[in-house]
Structure formats: structure tokens, C-alpha cells
């Protein structure tokens, strides 16, 4: 098995994932995934308001 190191775009932490899952593993924890989803929801609402 081969591993790669990635950096979480939310918190900046380094984390290690299997090379096979490199493209799918974006966030280091479920908490960072949830933060990302909340930010996306906020952007959706703000784009509707400004339109």
C-alpha cells in the first residue's frame, strides 16, 4: 500500500491517505467537511440575495 500526504483546505492540517483515495480525500476530518458544507450553503444564500 502506498500513502500520500495532503493538506486540509479548511484547517491547514496535514493528513495521510491511501494513494488510491487521494482525489476523494479532501478534508482531514468530518468536522472540516461540515464546515465546508456550511460555507457552501452560506455562499448559495448570499448569491441569491445579491442577484
C-alpha positions in Angstrom: 0.0 0.0 0.0 1.2 3.5 -0.9 0.3 6.6 1.1 0.4 10.3 0.3 0.3 13.4 2.4 -2.3 16.1 1.8 -3.2 19.4 3.4 -6.8 20.2 4.5 -8.1 23.3 2.8 -10.2 24.2 5.9 -7.8 23.9 8.8 -4.4 23.6 7.1 -3.6 20.3 8.9 -1.5 17.6 7.1 -3.1 14.2 6.9 -2.1 10.9 5.3 -4.4 8.9 2.9 -4.0 5.9 0.6 -2.7 6.9 -2.8 -5.9 5.2 -4.3 -8.1 7.6 -2.4 -6.0 10.8 -3.0 -8.6 12.5 -5.2 -11.5 11.7 -3.0 -9.9 12.7 0.3 -10.2 16.4 0.6 -10.8 17.1 4.3 -8.9 15.8 7.3 -11.9 15.2 9.5 -15.7 15.1 9.4 -15.7 18.4 11.2 -13.8 20.1 8.4 -16.2 18.6 5.8 -19.2 20.0 7.8 -17.5 23.5 8.0 -17.0 23.4 4.2 -20.7 22.4 3.6 -21.9 25.3 5.9 -19.7 27.7 4.0 -21.1 26.5 0.7 -24.7 26.9 2.0 -23.9 30.5 3.1 -22.5 31.3 -0.4 -25.6 29.9 -2.0 -27.8 32.2 0.0 -25.6 35.3 -0.5 -25.6 34.7 -4.3 -29.4 34.6 -4.3 -29.7 37.8 -2.3 -27.3 39.7 -4.5 -29.0 38.6 -7.7 
